[in-house]
Amino acid sequence: MDIHDNARLTPRGRAELVRRVLVLRQRRADVAQAFGVSLKTVTKWVRRFQSEGAPGLRDRSSRPHRLYRPTSDAIVEQIRTLRLERWTGRQIACATGVSPATVSRVLKRQGLNRLQALVPPEPIRRYERDHPGELIHIDIKKLGRFDQPGHRVTGSRIGQSAGRGIGWEFVHVSLDDASRIATASVMSDEKKESAVAFLEATIATYASLGVTVTRVMTDNGSCYRSRAFAHACKRLELRHIRTRPYTPKTNGKAERFIQTALREWAYACSYPTSADRTAALPAWLHRYNWHRPHGGIKFMTPISRLRLTEDNLLRLHS
């Protein structure tokens, strides 16, 4: 229930008003003066309480119980049919002979007041590769560098201007589609040289886990469209797949990993400097891959999907 700012009585105030009249036996005129309302208002709430009890002290809907000239079912169906043909509200009003306001109310009641409601939502297509290494997702997240905590942490802007313009750093991330094992590295830029270096390091990391990568998926960033990246993929015998433009959900696993990394690592606590934030990344990655249950794989840890032997686990988990 919405109570406007200048309301004299709320349901609790109305209950107190009724209590003073019926229980304390105070004069209605005195109660009206104490609450700053008219005698008629006091009488109204007392009568409503006597007839309906406590529920009667709540506001009623202003909608009439019976419409004098309701829109006929035939007109409603005609409005619906024309709307499904993507007619505008004013066009429908002219064709049916009713007001645009009536058309708007009918369309809202039918759930057709927005054009997007006429197009059925695209079904969610979820996919997952059968074996680790069949596809890895690569993406980049841009983060600001800093040499002192910001004003949102310290609560003071004194000396904050000195740290402005310190620059940016770029977190290159990769995620295996089947196992969700992730790697990440903080680099100074997002140029083709950095993208190639991260790709080579990523392939080496997966190889150390016994995973052979055959495909890599990226967005359409300039570093991924470069010849240097294409040559690196050819040299590493990788098939390069790029997402459809303006469709980040295709690479959704990498996007989701970035959200998790920001929440649990980058923004999880106040770091003195961005260098301290970078230093905390390997420990968080280890926890993510080895110890953190992952909701997308039935709350298993990513490393468990590699089905490593006991000897390999002891060798790798150091």
VEXTORNU-938922 format. One record per residue: y, z, x of N, C-alpha, C in turn. Coordinates in steps of 0.001 Angstrom, whole numbers, plus 524288, in hexadecimal, padded with zeros to 5 digits. Each point is the difference from the previous one (the first is absolute). Layout:
<nodes>
YZXYZXYZX;...
</nodes>
This chain:
<nodes>
7FB598000080353804A7800007FCAD804D98000080377;803C17FC9F7FEC9804DE7FFB5802E580423803577FD52;802708037C802FE80433803517FE08805107FE348028D;803DC7FE8B7FCE0804E17FE208024D802FF8049680262;803A77FECD8036D80290803FD80329802F38040D7FCC1;8020D7FE687FB928033C803897FCD57FD13802797FB74;7FADB7FFDE800267FCEF802297FBAB800C3805E57FFA3;80121801E87FB54800B3805937FF2E7FAD3802EA7FFE3;7FC0A7FD7C7FDDC7FB08802A37FF3A7FB8A7FCCD8024F;7FC72802A68027C7FB057FDC6801B07FBC6802797FCA7;7FB277FE2B800407FBE38028F7FCE67FFA4805DE800E9;800D9801B5804E27FFEA8059A8010A804AD802C27FD70;804907FD7F8003680498802377FD797FF6E800317FA22;7FD867FC167FDB47FF2B800047FA597FC4C8045E7FE75;7FC00800FA803497FC6A804487FEE1802D1805418002E;8038E800A3803B680301804D78004E8039C8008C7FB4E;8024B7FB907FE5C8035F800107FB627FCF4801CF7FB37;7FB5C7FDE67FF337FCB88017A7FB907FE5F805BA8006E;7FEC6801D2804AF7FE5D80573800B680458803C47FE70;804D07FE9E80174804598037B7FE9E800CA8004D7FA15;7FF157FB957FD57800E57FFF67FA5D7FB7A8029C7FD18;7FB1D7FEA1801577FB85801C87FCF87FDCF8053B801DE;8006680117805137FDBC804D2802198041E8044D80083;804567FEA98028480418803EF800D580389800A07FB42;7FF7C7FC817FC29802F08005B7FB19805F27FFCB800E9;801987FCCF803BC805997FF4E800D8802257FC1B7FC13;8051C800917FED4802827FC6A7FC57800237FA8480263;7FF0F7FC277FCB27FFE37FAA3801ED805377FE4C8022D;80443801F27FDC78052C7FEA2801F2800CC8022080581;7FE0D804C9800FD8007A80243805397FCA17FD02803EF;7FB6A7FE6B7FE6C7FC8B7FCFF803768026D7FAB580143;802517FD8B7FC01802807FAF9800E5804728007B803E9;80308804297FF8D80455800D38039B7FDF68012680586;7FBC5802F98006F7FDDD801578051F7FDDC7FB3B802D3;7FDBC7FC687FD1A7FDAE7FB5A8026F803C87FB6880036;80486800927FDB5803D27FBD2800217FE9B7FB627FCA1;7FD57800EF7FB9D7FE8F7FBD47FC6C801F1801637FA90;7FF587FC527FC72801D0800EC7FAAA7FBF2803197FCE9;801C88023F7FB907FC7E802DD7FC8A7FBCE7FC617FDC9;801827FB1D7FF1C7FC487FC277FDEE7FB8F7FF0D803E7;801417FFEC805117FBFD7FF2A803FE7FC32804938002C;80209804C37FF967FC9A8049F7FFE77FC4C7FFBC7FB5C;8021A7FEB17FB7A7FCC87FFA77FB527FBCA7FBD58008B;801627FB9B8026F7FC3E7FBBC800A97FB55801B78033B;800F38028A804727FBA380185803697FCD3804717FDA6;8026F8037D7FD187FD07804237FD7D7FC677FDC07FBD9;801FF7FC717FCC77FCC37FD9B7FBF57FB8D7FCD880261;801297FD27804487FBE57FCCF802747FBBD8037F80249;8019080479802317FC0D8038D802217FCB08025B7FBA3;802768014D7FB9F7FD22802577FBB17FC1F7FC317FD8A;801367FAF18003D7FC937FC297FD8E7FBFD7FDAF803C9;801637FF9A805047FC847FD5D803AE7FE378037280480;8025580482800A97FE89803518045A802AF7FE4E80509;7FDBF801AB80470802577FEC58051D8007F7FA2580107;7FC2D7FCA87FE76800AB7FA5E800ED804DB7FDBE7FD60;801E0802847FBD18049B7FE087FD5280502800A380314;7FFD28030F80445804B5800D280327800C67FBBB8041D;7FC6F7FC628004B800917FBAE803B9802CB7FB717FD63;802737FCAA8032F802D47FB817FDE87FC427FC237FD81;801B47FDB17FBC37FCE57FC097FD5D801CC7FA93801B3;7FC927FC487FF6C801607FA998012C803FD7FE0C7FC10;803B27FCE9801DC803F87FDC97FC887FE1E7FB0F7FD48;7FB467FE6F8011B7FDDC7FB477FD917FEF6801117FA35;8019D7FC857FC937FF21800EB7FA637FA367FFE57FEA6;7FE8D802FB7FC087FA8C800227FE587FE587FAD47FD8F;8039B7FD507FDA27FEAE7FB0F7FD5D804797FC30800CB;7FEBE7FB3D801DC803F27FBF7800CA801397FD637FAD1;805077FEFC7FF26801A47FDAA7FB157FE1F7FA5B7FFAA;800C17FCFC804307FE317FA88800057FD1D7FF038051A;7FB1F801B3800767FD147FF39804D87FED27FA38800F1;7FF967FE90804EB7FEAE7FA9C8016C7FA6D7FEE37FE52;7FF547FBBD7FD367FAD77FEC57FDDF7FC297FEAC80460;7FAFB800A87FED87FBF07FECB803D78000D7FA4180185;8015F7FC9E7FC5A800267FA6C8012F804457FEC780400;804938026F7FF5C8043C7FF2D803C27FE878024280556;7FD948048D7FFFA7FE5A80268804F17FC307FC7A802DF;7FC467FDC27FD1A7FC337FC87802738029C7FB05801F8;803DF7FDFE7FD16802CF7FB58801B98031980120804F9;802718049C80032802E38017E804BC7FC4B800588049F;7FB7A802417FF337FC2B80080804347FE297FAAB801E9;7FEF67FC767FC407FE177FACF8016F8040D7FD0480330;804ED800317FE3E8041D7FD37802DC800E68026880563;7FF768052580059800B980284805197FBC87FE5D803D7;7FB467FF727FE1B7FBC27FE4280360800DD7FA70801E9;803597FD197FD4B8017B7FAC1801CA804CC8002B80387;80171804DE801A480439800F9803B7805697FEC37FDCC;800B5800C17FADB8052A7FF797FDA380329804E180153;805277FF59800648036580481800DC800E3802DC7FAD9;80216804C380053800E2803177FB4F803CF7FD787FC42;804357FDB280221803DF7FD8A7FC957FDCA7FB207FD71;7FCC57FD02802C97FD877FB6B7FD9B7FC59801A47FB92;7FD1E80435800E47FC73801E07FBEC80312801DF7FB44;8046A8029D800E780333801E67FBA8801FD7FB727FCB4;801BC7FBC980284801E47FB707FD157FB9D7FD667FCF0;7FB4E7FFE2802337FBAC7FD567FD6C7FDC58032B7FB7C;80025805378006D7FD9C803487FBF4803E6802037FC04;8050B7FF908011C803F0801C77FC4D800F2805D780005;7FE8B802B38042B801158059880072803C6800D080482;8020A804B780071803DE8010F804097FD6C8007B8055A;802F87FEF58042A7FDCE800B5805447FE4A805A280105;802B1803CE7FD947FE6C80573800B27FA9D800FC7FDAF;7FEF47FDA57FB7E7FADB800917FD907FBCA7FD8780364;801307FB5C802147FC477FD668037B7FEE78036B804C0;8042680254802267FF5180355804967FC8B804AF7FED5;800C7802757FB737FCC98047E7FE8F7FA4E7FE797FF42;7FF287FB8C7FD797FA9E7FE397FF167FD537FEC88052E;802C17FD4F8037B7FDA97FE9A805097FECF804CE80343;80377803DB7FFC17FF00804D3802EF7FB46802DB7FDD8;7FF8A8000D7FAD57FB85802857FD8E7FAE87FD3080157;800547FAD3800937FB697FCE5801517FEDD7FFF9805DB;8039E8022F8032A7FF4D7FFE6805AC8012F7FABC80262;803357FCE07FD5B801427FAB9801DF805CD7FF6380122;802D280450800B88059F7FF99800D4801607FDD880562;7FC6A80028803BA800EA7FDBB8052D7FC987FB30800AE;802377FBFC802867FD107FB29800B87FB32800D68036A;8003F803B98039A7FB88800D6803657FB41801ED7FCFD;800F1802287FB4F7FB97801C07FCD57FCE67FB6C7FDD1;802577FB4E7FFF87FD4E7FB6B7FDF07FC187FDD2803DF;8009F80161804FE7FC807FE03804037FC06804428014F;7FB077FEFB7FF3E7FC1F8040D801388002780152805C9;7FF81804FC80151800358017C805877FB8C7FD9680312;8012F7FE8A804C37FC097FDB5803527FBEB8042180159;7FB0F7FEBC7FF5D7FBF6803E8801248001F80196805B8;7FEF1804F8800EE7FFEB80207805567FB127FE14802B7;800BE7FD678045D7FB927FDF4802FC7FF3E8036B804CF;7FBFA803137FFDD7FEBC803568046E7FB7C7FD8B80307;800838001A805157FBE17FDC88033E7FF1E80386804AC;7FB5C7FF9B8022B7FEAD802F5804AC7FBB47FD0E802DF;800D47FF28804FF7FC207FD4B8032C7FB248035C800A6;7FB997FD5F800C27FB01802C38004C7FF2D802AF80535;801F67FDC2804357FED7802068052B8050B800DC8030B;8003680425803338049E800E280346800FB7FB69803AE;804F17FEA48008D8017E7FBCA8037B800867FAB77FD68;7FE137FF777FB25800867FAF67FD61805B37FEA77FEFA;8033A804087FF3C805917FF137FF058030B804E080174;8041C7FF4C80315803A18044F800FD8055F7FE5D7FE08;802DC803CA7FDFC805467FF257FE06803E3801F380418;803FB7FCEF80114804068017A803C8805577FFAC7FD65;80344803E0801058053E8000D7FDCB8039780311803AA;805137FFF37FECC803EB8029D8033E80395803327FC7D;8014C804C1801B7803B5803567FD468047C80151803AB;804C07FF3F7FE2A804B18010380312801E2805917FF0D;800C3802ED80441801D9805607FFAA804CA800B780375;80399803337FE47804A78011A803127FEE8803D780466;8026E7FF0D8046C7FF8F8039B804608043A804327FF86;7FEFC804A180237803D8804367FFD07FF2680390804B0;8043080282801A77FFAF803998046980121805A47FE6C;8007F800E67FADA800B6805477FDED7FEBB7FFE97FA33;7FE6E8045C7FDC77FED9800167FA5E804D67FE9B7FCD0;7FF3C7FD607FB9A8044E7FE527FCAF8022D8045C7FCA4;804447FEC97FD35802AA803F37FCDF7FCB9801D67FB61;7FC407FCDD7FE4A7FCB5801BD7FBAA7FC6680475801AE;7FF0A8006C805087FCC48043C8020B8035F804A48018E;804377FEEB802EC803468044180200803DC802067FBF1;801637FCC17FC29803DF801897FC27805907FF86801F1;800C97FDBC804978053F7FF6E80235800957FA8D80248;804A47FDC67FF4C801297FAD48022B802E68005280536;800B2804A48020D802D18009B804E97FCDA7FD7B80468;802837FC72802D37FD757FD55804597FC3D7FBBA7FE70;7FFB07FEC37FAE37FC537FC087FE3E801AC7FA808018C;8051A7FF1380057801D17FABD8013B7FE767FE4780574;7FF05803B8803787FE967FE94805577FAA67FD7480046;7FCA7801277FC367FAC37FDD0800107FF737FAF37FCFB;8043D7FE1D7FDC37FFB47FB327FCEB7FFAB7FB45803A3;7FD6E7FC017FE157FF9C7FB36802FF7FC3E800608048B;7FC5F803D17FFC57FC578009B804537FBCE7FBD27FFEB;7FF3E7FD747FB947FC757FB897FFC77FB5E800D87FC6F;7FC3C7FC6F800937FB65800087FCA87FB1A7FFC48035F;7FBB9801A97FDC07FAE77FF2E802587FC4B7FE1F7FBBF;7FBDC7FD608019D7FCA87FD447FC4A7FA65801DF800AD;7FDC7801B87FBAA7FA9C801E78000B7FC6E7FB897FE5E;7FCF97FDFA803AF7FC227FBF67FEE07FAF9802B47FE61;7FDEE7FE987FB817FB53802927FDF37FBCB7FBF27FEDE;7FB22801B5800487FB957FCBA7FE757FC17803657FD15;7FD1F7FD9A7FC737FC43802E47FCCB7FB507FC837FEF3;7FB5980207801077FB447FD157FEDF7FEDB800327FA31;7FEEB7FB897FDB37FF607FFA37FA597FB40802F97FE0F;7FBC37FFF0802DD7FB2D802657FE2B7FFDD805DD8010A;8016A8019C804AE7FF788057D8017A804FA8032A7FF5E;804827FD737FFCE805378026E7FFCD80176802A080529;7FD477FEBB8044780195802068050F805267FD7280185;803BC80327801AC8054B7FE1A800F980184800CF805AF;8036F7FC9D801D380293800A98050B805D57FF397FF20;803178023780372805AF7FF727FF8B80272800C58055C;804687FD71800B8802D180071804F1805CC7FF4C7FEEA;803398035980261805A87FFAE7FF6E802227FC8D8045D;802C07FBCD7FE7F802197FC49803D1805D87FF617FF35;8027E7FDB1803CD805B07FF9C7FFED801FD7FB9E7FC89;7FCAB7FC3F7FEA4801C47FBA37FCC67FB6B7FDE47FCE1;801237FBF97FCE97FBFD7FD587FCEA7FFAB7FA4380179;800F67FED8804F57FFD07FA9A801DC7FA5D7FE638010F;7FF677FAF18011B7FAB67FDDE8009A7FD15802838048E;802D48015A8043A7FD648026B804777FD9B805497FE7B;802E88030E7FD007FDF9805117FE4B7FB767FF537FC31;8006C7FC247FC897FBC97FF167FC3C7FAFB7FE5D802BF;800717FCAE803F87FB617FE50802E97FDAF8048C8030A;8035680326802807FE118047F802F47FD31803DA7FC74;80222800EC7FB5E7FD6E8039B7FC617FAD87FDBD7FE16;7FFDB7FAED7FEFD7FB247FD8A7FE407FBBB800A280421;801557FF00804D87FC1F8007B8042A7FE1B805A180094;803AB803BE7FFAD7FE748057D8006A7FCA3801A27FB5C;8013F7FDE87FB5E7FCFD801567FB537FA697FE0280065;7FF5C7FB1E801BB7FAC47FDCF8008E7FCD980328803EE;80290801B38043E7FD4880328803E97FE6A8054C7FDCE;80364802517FCC37FEB5805117FDA87FB537FF937FC62;7FFEC7FBF87FCAD7FB897FF537FC857FB0F7FEBF80316;800867FD0A804397FB6B7FEC6803347FDAB804EC80267;80361803C9801637FE02804E1802357FCE18031D7FC06;800E37FEF07FAFB7FD0E8028E7FBD57FB467FCD17FE51;7FF137FB9D802B57FBA47FCA97FE9F801187FC517FB8A;804F77FEFE7FED6801857FC9B7FBA7802197FAE58022C;7FDCF7FBA97FE3B801CC7FACD80194803667FDC57FBA7;804E57FF0D80131803B37FE077FC197FFB37FA1A7FFD3;7FFC17FDE67FB307FFB57FA507FF59804AD7FDC17FD0F;802A0803247FCCF804837FE157FD0E8046B803FC80053;804C27FE0A7FFC380493803597FFF1803C17FE027FBD8;8020C803947FCCF803AA7FE957FBDC80550802658012F;804157FCD37FFA58055A801C7800D88037E7FDC57FBB0;804E3801CD7FFFE803D37FD917FC87802507FB3A802BB;804677FE267FE138024A7FB3680217804A48010E80393;7FFE780469802BF8041C80124803BF8002F7FC0180461;8048A7FF7E80255800B17FBF88040C7FC54800D680499;7FEEE804E98015B7FC88800EF804777FA747FE347FEE3;7FE6A800347FB087FAC17FE5C7FE9B7FFA27FA197FF2B;8046D7FD7D7FF35800067FA4E7FF6F800E37FD3C80539;80095802F980425801247FDB58051D7FB287FD7480259;800F47FC76803997FBA87FD6F802BE7FD2B803E380384;802ED803AF8022C7FD85803CB803777FBDE803277FD12;80132801957FB297FC33802FB7FCF17FB5D7FC877FE84;8011B7FB0A7FEB17FBC37FC647FEA67FC637FF21804AB;802507FF65804B47FCCD7FF41804AF7FCCA804E28012C;80251804A47FF137FD15804CE800EC7FB598006F7FC48;800C57FE8C7FB167FBB3800187FC417FBAD7FC348019F;801917FB5F801E07FC217FC22801B17FD06801F4804C2;802CC80281803A77FD7D801FC804BC7FC35804627FEC0;80160803417FC2E7FCA9804587FE767FC037FE797FBD8;7FFDE7FB057FE947FC597FDE87FC20800AB802B57FABE;804E4800407FE4F80149802637FB07801F87FBDF7FC36;7FE7B8008E7FB27802487FCBC7FBE8804BD802D67FDD1;804837FD7280038804DD802737FE49801127FE877FA52;800A3803F47FCA6801327FF3B7FA7A80559802677FEF3;803637FD097FD7180526802147FE9080049800B57FA1B;802E0803FC7FE648008A8011A7FA70803817FBFA7FD69;7FF847FF977FAE2803737FC9D7FD0E8057E8024280024;804027FCBB800A28056180213800618016A803657FB5B;802CF8044B8011B801E3803AD7FC0F7FB90802727FCD2;7FB7E800A1802747FB928026F7FD567FDB78043380391;802B880463800977FE1480403803A47FAF58028F7FE52;7FE9F7FF947FAEC7FB32802897FE457FB2B7FD8980268;800757FB07801DD7FB907FD84802907FE6E8030E804D7;803E880217802AC7FF1280332804A4800A1805CC7FEA3;7FE41801617FB5E8011C805267FDDF7FDAA8047C80312;7FB967FF358028A7FDA18044B802F98037F801A08047C;802647FC34802AB8039E8015680438804E78029C7FDD2;801F57FE0E7FBA08049A8025E7FD967FEE3805A97FE76;7FB5D800F67FDE77FE9B805527FE677FF638038B804C1;7FDD07FDE38042C7FF7880324804C48055D801858021C;803B87FC637FFC48054880132801D880260804637FCC5;7FF487FFE27FADC801F88043F7FCB27FD988053C80193;7FAE67FFF7801017FD62804D0801988020A801E88053E;800C67FC65803AF801F180178805248057D802457FFAD;8034A7FDB87FCC28054B802117FF6C7FFE9805787FDAE;7FCAE800D67FC207FFDC8050A7FD587FD81804428035D;7FBD87FEAA802D57FD02803FC802C58015480057805CC;802CC7FC1B802098015C8002880593805E07FF93800E0;802497FB877FEAC805757FF0980167803C3803C67FD5C;7FF18801177FAED803828036B7FD0F7FD818053A7FEAB;7FBAF80142802987FD2C804CC7FE9E802D3804EA801C7;803027FF9A80430802C98048680200804E87FE22802C5;80322803AF801C2804D27FEC1802C57FED87FF9D805D6;800A77FB638022D7FF327FF3380596805378007C802D4;8001480252804AA804EF80050802F2802457FAAB80149;7FC9B7FC4B80179801AF7FAAA8013E7FBD97FC3B7FE1D;801487FB047FFF07FC257FC107FE847FBA57FF9E80400;8011A80164804EF7FBE080003803F77FBD38040A7FEB9;8019A804807FDEE7FC34803F57FE547FCD37FE0D7FB62;8027E7FD187FCA17FD1E7FDB87FB9B7FBDE7FC2D801F8;801637FCBA803BC7FC487FC55802387FB82802D6802B0;8013680449802AF7FBF0802EE802BB7FC0F802697FC3D;8019E801017FB297FC7B8025C7FC2B7FC7A7FC0A7FD54;800E27FAF6800E67FCFF7FBF97FD457FA3C7FFF48017D;7FE7A80030805047FA5D7FFC6801427FCD88045B7FD76;80219804C87FFEE7FD22804527FD9A7FF417FF197FA2A;804187FDEB7FD657FF6C7FF047FA647FC217FB937FF07;8000E7FBF9803477FC497FBB17FF5D7FA62801EC800A7;7FF388037E803BB7FAC280222800C07FE34802E57FB1C;8036F8031B7FDCD7FE9A802D07FB347FEF47FC317FB91;803377FBE57FF977FF527FC327FBC27FAB37FD5380065;7FE6F7FE6D804A67FB2C7FD00800A77FB1B8036280001;80063804C1801FA7FB5780325800EA7FF458047F7FC2A;804348020B7FDCA7FF7F804D97FCFE802397FFB17FA7C;803887FC837FEF0802AF7FFEB7FAF07FCCC7FCF57FBFE;7FE83802657FB887FD487FD0A7FBE3803937FBC37FDC2;7FDC67FB6D7FF10803087FB887FE0F7FE7D7FEE87FA5E;803E78001E7FC807FEE97FF357FA727FDD97FAA57FEBE;8015A7FC028030B7FE367FAB37FEE67FA517FF0D8014E;7FD8D80389802F47FA7D7FF58801737FCE4804DF7FE5A;8012D801DE7FB537FD33804647FD948006D804E780351;8049E800DD8023280147804BA802E97FC7F800DC804C5;7FE3C7FBA4802317FD63800388050D804197FF4B80444;7FEA180161804C48038A7FEED8045D7FF2C7FA64801D6;8041F7FD58801C77FF567FA94801C07FBCA7FF5380428;7FFB08039C803BA7FC3C7FF588043E7FA69800427FE0B;7FF1D8029E7FB8D7FAAE800837FDF87FDD07FAD27FE2F;803647FC427FED57FE257FAE77FE2C7FDE77FC9280461;800D5801A4804DF7FDD27FD0A8045D7FA4D80162800FB;7FE4E804637FDB77FA91801CE800A67FE888004A805C3;80342802AC802F67FEFE8009E8058F7FB85803D5800E6;7FD377FF328044D7FBD78039C8016E8025C8050180232;7FCC6803FA80092801EF804FB801F6802307FF7F80588;7FD7B7FCD980341801E27FF548055B805567FD6C80015;800B67FC077FCBB8050D7FD557FFD380446803967FDE1;7FE9A803427FC35803DB803A07FDE9801DE803D08042D;7FC4F8020A8030E801848039A80435803387FD478042D;7FEDC7FB13800F5802EB7FD2580400805867FEBA7FE43;800977FE967FB17805197FE3D7FE098036D804827FE3E;7FDA98040D7FDD380309804527FDE7800EE804048044C;803F87FF0C8030E8013B8037580466805838020C7FF7E;
</nodes>
